[in-house]
Amino acid sequence: MRRLISLFAAVALTATACNGSSGDSTIKIGFIESLTGNYAPLGGEAKKTVDLAVEQVNTAGGIAGRKLKLITLDDRTAPDQGVLHFNKLRSEKVTAILGSTFSNVGLAVEPLAEREKIPYISLAPADEQVKPVRKYTFVVPAISSTYAEAMLQYFQAHDITRIAVAYDTKSAYSKAGFAGMQRLAPKYGVQLVRSEPYETTATDFSPVFTHVRGSGAQAMVAWASGAPGVTLAKQFPTAGLGIPLYMTASQASKLWLAPVGKAGEGVYVQSAIGVVGAYLPDGRLKQAIQQMSQPFIQKYGYEPPQFAQDGYSGVKLLTAAIQKAGGTDRKKIRDALETLTLVTPCGKYTYSATDHSGLRPTDISMNRVKDGKLVPTDWSRTRIAETARAAG
């Protein structure tokens, strides 16, 4: 009888391990992030709020009494490192994996997560991760094409019909955003009169500005992340183009605002709704933002930037799915994610069988830099207030 009981116990433990559990006491969560390399400043901000969210969950008693155990690995801003770390996390039998801020790493890890049927919560915005939908991959930030559509909606509302676009040919995020603009521009009556590719290593944007000059563009859009976003913006005022500069959410951070300095004044910058949470009316959305922002400010002394919003929201989405699934069975967590509706600092997510990105253009704010800070435009203030009210 004792041997039979021992056999049953061994089978139960094996089944639990295969479903991604790490035993009764903890739930293992993998976290692959760029903590060194070109994307380290971005990944470092995400790590701060991933750690914060995990700490909050555990302080509150965990999930059904089980604490989260976070295993953090540095992808060094390199896709091959992301692959190596995925394999390590698989061997650790993690319940799920939070993915890198760097889209190129996300695109390398995503097919492995699909093959192994491990829920993958990506902190990168590249469209290709979820278009077409993959069963086990879900994206936290608004995807690039959603940012593109939100910007085109702003242009339509302000009678901007001709734009020039510069984009990084080595960034999956930038390429997807540019492709989204090309595809969606006719819908909003906007024409791309000049398209200027550049590489991540670019340090002189005068050739780009020269080509834009005389194109008839009413505005210039820059799809950039990391160093090129800073360099382009710093060189833009001296180019004398006489048109405004619009940048995407990769610049919604002190990591861009601080080094750009006075050159950033007047530049338009998109962001997740949580970045400008102070301008929202009271309600569930603002409460979700404050739950993250207040302890973050207390600890670090500044407002949580774009990448911090994504990291925190990723943990919240995953823990809500584990709770809804009633345990650590990976398939049940996947199914729970696909039917999940949750208010987070990034907005109200509504995942479905046909939508693994969950956010809408209305979850994005168009801001303008004023005195070194991001201030929502009047158009966006009205829009994000409506979004906040809809969230409850």
N, C-alpha and C positions, 0 to 999 in steps of 0.2 A: 504493500500500500504506500509506504514511504517513497519507494522508487517511482511509483505511478504519479504521486503528487509532485515529486521533483521534476518529472518529465513534463507534466502540465505547466509547471512554473517556467521551465526553460522555453517551452513553446510560446508562452505568453510574452516573455521578455523578448524573444526573437521577433515576434509579430509587432511588438511595440517599436523595436528598433527599426524595422523595415518601413514603418509608417512615419519615420522622422522624429520619433520621440527620443529624449535623452534620459528616460527614467522617470520616476514619480516625482522627484524633487525639483528638477529644473526643466526648462524648455530651451533647447539650444537654437539660437538664431545666428546665422552667418552674416557678416557685413564686409563686403569688398568695397574699398574706397581709395581714391587717389590722395594719399597722405604725403607723398613726395613726388617730385617731377613737376611738370608745367601746371597741372591742375590741383596741386597741393593746397593753394589758398582756398579754392572752392570746396574741395573735399574736406578740408579741415573744418569749415563752417558746418557742413552737414554732420560731421562726426560729433560736434558739440551738442547738437540737438537730438541726434540718435541716442547718445549717452544720456541726455536729460530725460527723454521719453522713457527709456528703459528704466532709469532710476525711479521715475514717477510711478510706473506700473508696479515695480517691485516694492516700493514703499507703501503702496496701497494694498499690498497683499498678493500681488502677482495675478495670474489667471487661474481661477479655481484653486487658489492656494499654492500654485507652482510658480516659482520665480523664473524670470527670463535670464538666460546666460548668453551674453553677446560675445561672439568670436570675431574680432576685427582683424582684417588682413589688408596690407597696403599693396595696391596694384601698381604703384610707381608711375601712374599715368601711361601704362603700357598694356595693350590687349593681351599679350602673351602671359603676363603676370596674372591677369584676371582669370585666364584659363587654368593656370597652375593652382590658384587659390580656390577655384570652384572644385577642382578635384580633391583638394585637401578637405574642404568643407563637406563634400559628399562622404568622404571616409569618416568624418566626425559624426555622420548621421544627423545633420541639422534638420530642423523642422522646415525651415524656409531660409531664403537668402535675400538680404537687401543689397541692391546693386549699386554700382559706381555712378558718380556724378558725370564721369566722362563717357559720352555716347559711344565712342569707339570700343571701350571696354564692355559696355552693355551689349553691344551687337555681337561681341565675341562670346560672351557668357550665355546669352539668351538661348541659342540652340542647344547648349549642353543642359540647361535647366529643363528644356522641353523633352530632351531625350530621357533624362533621369526622372522626369515628372516631379520636380521640386518647385514649389511656388517661388517665383522670382519677382520681387518688388523693386523695380528699377527707378533709380533717382536721376536717370538721364532722359532727355526729352526727344530723342530721335524717333521719327515716325515709324521707321522700319521695324521697330520692336513689336508694334501692335497693329500694323497695317501691312498685310492682313493679320487678323487676330490670331495669336498663339494661345494655346490652352492654359499654359502655366505662367505666362508673363503678363504683369500688370505694371503700368507706368504711373508714377506719382506726379511729376511736374506736367503742366499742360504741354502737349507735344508741339513740335516746331510749327506744324501747319496750323495749329490752333492759335499760336502767337501770330502767325502771318495773317490769319483771318481777322483777328482782333484789331491788328494794325490797319488792315484794309477797311474795316468798318469805321475806324476813326477817320481815315482819309475821305471816305465817302461822305461822312457827316460834315466834313470841313472843306468840301469841294476841291480836294487835291486829286487830280486826275492823271498826272504825269510824274513818275518817280524814277530815280536811279537807285540801283541796288548793288552793294558790294558784299561779297560773301567769301568765306574761307573754304577753299576746295579740299582741305585736309580734315575738315571737321564734319562729322555726320550730322551734327545739330545744325550747322550753318547750311549745308547742302539741302537738308530736308526743308529748312525754312525758306530758302530761295525757291525750291521746287514748289512749295506750297503757294508762294506768292505768284509764281508764274501761272499756276493752275487756277487760282481763285481770283486773280486780278480782274478778268473780264466780268465776273459776277458783280463786282462792286464799281464797275466803270473806271477802272484804273489801268493805265498803260505803263509798262516797264520800258522807258525810253532808252535806258542804258544799263547794262549788266556788266559788272566788273569783278572778275575772280581774282583772288590773291591767295597766298599761302600763309600758314601759321607763322612762319619765320619772317614775314615781311616787317621791315622797320621803316620804310619810306613809302608813304601813300600819295606822294605828289603825282605819280603817273595816273593813279585812280582819279584824283581830283581833276587832273588835266582833261581826262576823257569825259568826266561828268560836266565840266564847264562847257557851256554852249549846247548842251543836249536838250535844253528846254524843260528839264526836270524842275518840279516845284518843291521837291524834297529829296533828301538822300537817306536811304535806309542802309544800315550796316549790320550784317549778321556776323557777329564776332564773339569770341570768348577768350578770357585770359589776356595775355600781353597785347595782342593786336587791337583789342577793343580800346585799351588805354592809349596806345600809340596813335591810332587813327583819330580819336577824339581830340588829342592834344594838338595834332597837326591841322585839324579841320578849320579852326578860326583864321589861320593865316592863309588858307587857300583862297579866300575871298569869293566863294561861290554865290553868296547872297541868298542861300536857301537854308532851311532848318535841317538839322541832323536828327534822325530817329534811330534809336538803338533798342535791342531786345533785352529780355530779362537777365541775361548773363551779366549785364552791367548794373543790375539792381542791388548794389552792395557797396559798402565802404571800400572794398577792395578795388573798385573802379573809381568811386567818387574821390577818395583821398589822393591817389596819384594823379588824376586828371586835373584836380584843383579848379582854378578859375576858368580853364578852357571848357569845363563841363557846364558852366552856367548857361541856361536856356536850352540845353539839349533835352530832347524827349526820350524817355526811357520807360519801357514796359516793365511790369512786375507782377508777381503773384499778389493777390488781394491782401494777403497777410502782411506784406511789406509796408503797406500804408493803412494798417488796421486802425490807427488812431483817428482816421477820418470816417470810420464806419459808425452807424448808429448802434445803440446797445442791442444785444440779442445773442443768439447761440453762436454765430460766427465770430463776433467780437470776443465772446467769452473763450472760445477755442483758441483764438490768437493770444489772448492775455495769459492763458494757462501756460503757454510757451514763452511769450515775450517777457513777462515780469521776472521769472527766475533767471532767464537768459541775461537780461539787462543788469540784474543785481549781481550776477557772477562775472560778466564780461565788460560791462560798462558801455554798451552800445546796442542799438536796435538789431534784432536778428535779420540778416540779409536773405536774399532769395534762396540760397542753397540751404540755409538753416530751416526755412519753411518746409522744404522738400524732405529733409531728413526726419524731422519730427512727424510730419504727416505720414511718412512711410511706416514708421513704427505704429502709429495709431491705427492705420488701416490694417496692418498685419495682426495686431493684437485683437482688434474687433473681429476679424475673420476667424481667429483661433477660438475666441469665445463663442462665436456663432456656430462654429463647427463642433463645439463640445469636446475638443481635444486636439491631438496633434497628427491625426490622419491627414496626410498631404492632399489626397484627393478631396476630402471633405473641406479642407481649408480653401482649396482652389474653387470648389463649388460655392463656398460662402463668399469669397471675394467677388465672384461673378454676379452675386445677387445683393451686394453690399451697397448701402446708402449711408454716408457718414459725413458729418461736418467737421472739417479740420482747418488749420490756419491757411491752407491753400484754397479753401472753398468747399462746396458741398459735392462730394463724389457720388456718382451714380454709375457704378460698373454694371455691365450686362454681358450677355453671351456675344453680342456684336460690338461691344465697346469696352476695351480694357484700358482706356485712358481716363475716362470718368469726368473730366473737366470740360468746360465750355468757354468760348471767347468772353463771355460775361464774367468769368472768374479772373480776368486779367485787367489790370489798371494801366491806363496811359498817363504817365507822370511827366513832369518837367522839373529840371534841376533849378532850385532857387536857394541861394545862400548855402550851397553845398548839400542840400537835402532834396529828396524826392517828394514832390508835391503833386497830388492828382490834379489833372486838368478839370475844368468845370464839367466837361462832358463826362469824364470818368467818375467824378464825385456823384453825379446823379445815377449813373449806371451801377456802380458798386454798392450804392445805398439800396437800390432795388434788389440787387443780388443778395445783400445781407438780410433784407426783409423776407425774401423768399426762403432763406435758410432757416427762418424761425427765430 
